[in-house]
């Protein structure tokens, strides 16, 4: 059975990533955090038994950390996250994949075993959803293309998880909820990352 893993990322650029986090720790530190999360995501996905599709949000760079031998690189297409996910899921299901997972590199506790488990859970569930602490989700999986899931919502608000579960329940499909993980979007979410990445302290007047 063919599995596909979709990894949705932003092009790592100063002032363009982790913008909410940047308000308290600065653009440079926010970029450092996001780059760490990208490195972590590559490390835990590289050897997974799945075809891996890496979706950039703005452009596909000529050089990056993701080996072309392991990751097929694509561009996100759509006006908002809901449309972009719909396009990507449609593409891979049309290519014959039977189980498709999408992840986003926002959670330092994401692991290869968690992703493996999500794929296995799609044997007995129509959907698998990984919730984040801020009302969103870090993982979405399905074993059949479900256009209803992507209709009428952007999935770009603090109620994304609520909308997702409401939509799934309305279809009568079976779903499994994965463990909740912390999405690093606020300074208090950093935990040990702050010391490990040696983030620079902002001058007081800039941090205010």
C-alpha positions in Angstrom: 0.0 0.0 0.0 1.4 3.4 -1.0 1.7 6.0 1.6 2.3 9.7 0.9 3.6 12.3 3.4 3.0 15.9 2.6 5.2 18.4 4.4 3.9 22.0 4.3 6.6 24.6 5.0 7.3 28.3 4.6 10.4 29.5 2.8 12.7 30.3 5.7 13.3 34.1 5.4 13.8 36.8 8.0 10.5 38.5 9.0 8.4 35.9 7.1 8.3 33.0 9.6 6.9 32.6 13.1 5.7 36.2 13.0 3.6 35.9 16.2 6.7 34.6 18.0 8.8 37.3 16.5 6.8 40.0 18.2 8.4 38.9 21.5 11.8 37.4 20.6 12.6 39.3 17.3 12.7 38.3 13.7 16.2 36.8 13.8 15.4 34.5 16.8 12.1 33.5 15.2 14.0 32.5 12.0 16.5 30.5 14.1 13.6 28.7 15.8 11.9 27.9 12.5 15.1 26.6 10.9 15.5 24.3 13.9 12.0 23.0 13.4 12.7 22.4 9.7 15.9 20.5 10.6 14.0 18.4 13.1 11.3 17.6 10.6 13.8 16.5 8.0 15.5 14.3 10.6 12.4 12.5 11.6 10.9 12.0 8.1 14.0 11.2 6.0 13.8 7.4 6.6 10.0 7.0 6.8 8.5 4.4 4.6 6.4 6.8 2.5 6.8 8.9 -0.6 7.5 12.4 0.7 6.3 15.6 -0.9 7.7 19.0 0.3 5.4 21.9 -0.3 7.0 25.4 -0.2 4.7 28.4 0.2 6.5 30.9 -2.1 9.1 29.3 -4.3 11.2 26.2 -4.7 14.8 27.1 -3.9 17.7 25.7 -5.9 19.5 24.7 -2.6 18.0 23.6 0.7 18.5 21.0 3.4 16.1 18.5 1.9 17.8 15.8 -0.3 16.1 15.7 -3.7 16.5 11.9 -3.7 14.1 11.6 -0.8 11.7 14.6 -1.2 9.7 15.6 -4.2 9.5 19.4 -4.1 6.3 21.2 -5.0 4.7 24.7 -4.6 1.6 25.3 -2.5 -1.3 26.4 -4.7 -4.3 28.3 -3.5 -5.5 31.4 -1.8 -5.5 30.0 1.8 -4.4 26.9 3.7 -7.7 25.1 3.0 -7.3 25.5 -0.8 -3.6 24.6 -0.6 -4.3 21.4 1.3 -7.1 20.5 -1.1 -4.8 20.9 -4.1 -2.1 18.8 -2.6 -4.4 16.0 -1.3 -6.1 15.9 -4.7 -2.7 15.6 -6.5 -1.4 12.6 -4.5 -4.7 10.7 -4.4 -4.9 11.1 -8.1 -1.5 9.6 -8.3 -2.8 6.4 -6.7 -1.7 6.8 -3.1 -4.0 5.1 -0.6 -3.1 6.8 2.7 -2.0 10.5 2.8 -0.7 12.5 5.8 0.0 16.2 5.9 2.2 17.7 8.6 3.5 21.1 9.4 6.9 21.8 11.1 5.7 23.7 14.1 6.0 21.1 16.9 9.4 20.1 18.4 7.8 17.0 20.0 6.8 15.6 16.6 8.4 12.2 16.0 8.8 9.5 13.4 7.0 7.0 15.6 4.0 9.4 15.9 3.9 9.7 12.1 4.2 5.9 11.6 1.4 5.4 14.1 -0.8 7.9 12.2 -0.3 5.9 9.0 -1.2 2.6 10.7 -4.3 4.2 12.3 -5.6 5.0 8.8 -6.2 1.2 8.4 -9.1 1.5 10.8 -10.0 5.2 10.6 -11.1 7.5 7.8 -9.3 10.5 9.3 -6.4 11.0 11.7 -6.0 14.5 13.3 -3.1 15.8 15.4 -4.3 18.8 17.5 -2.1 21.6 18.7 -2.4 23.5 22.0 -3.5 26.7 20.2 -6.6 25.3 18.5 -5.0 24.2 15.3 -3.6 20.9 14.0 -0.1 19.7 13.2 -1.2 16.6 11.3 -4.0 15.6 9.1 -4.5 12.2 7.5 -7.1 10.5 5.4 -7.4 7.2 3.5 -9.7 8.6 0.8 -10.0 12.0 -0.8 -12.8 13.8 1.0 -13.6 17.1 -0.8 -16.2 18.1 1.9 -13.3 18.5 4.4 -11.8 21.4 2.4 -15.1 23.3 1.7 -16.1 26.5 3.3 -13.1 27.1 5.6 -9.6 28.5 5.3 -8.1 26.5 8.3 -6.1 29.6 9.2 -7.7 30.6 12.5 -7.6 29.6 16.1 -10.7 27.4 15.5 -9.2 25.3 12.8 -9.3 22.1 14.8 -12.9 22.7 15.8 -13.9 23.2 12.2 -12.0 20.1 11.1 -13.7 17.9 13.7 -17.1 19.4 13.0 -16.7 18.7 9.3 -15.5 15.1 9.9 -18.4 14.4 12.2 -20.9 15.8 9.7 -19.7 13.3 7.1 -20.2 10.4 9.5 -16.7 9.3 9.0 -14.6 7.7 11.7 -11.6 9.6 13.1 -8.8 9.3 15.6 -7.4 12.1 17.6 -3.6 12.0 18.1 -1.8 13.4 21.2 -1.9 17.2 21.5 1.4 18.8 20.8 2.7 22.4 21.5 2.9 24.6 18.4 5.7 27.0 19.0 4.0 30.3 18.3 4.5 32.2 21.6 7.6 32.8 23.8 6.2 30.6 26.6 6.0 27.7 24.1 9.8 27.7 23.6 10.7 25.7 26.7 14.2 24.2 26.4 14.6 25.5 22.9 15.3 29.0 24.2 18.5 27.8 25.9 19.4 25.1 23.3 19.3 27.5 20.4 21.1 30.3 22.3 18.5 32.9 21.4 19.7 36.4 21.8 18.0 38.6 24.4 16.3 41.7 22.9 17.1 45.1 24.1 14.2 46.2 26.5 12.9 48.9 24.3 12.7 46.6 21.2 11.0 43.8 23.2 8.3 46.1 24.5 
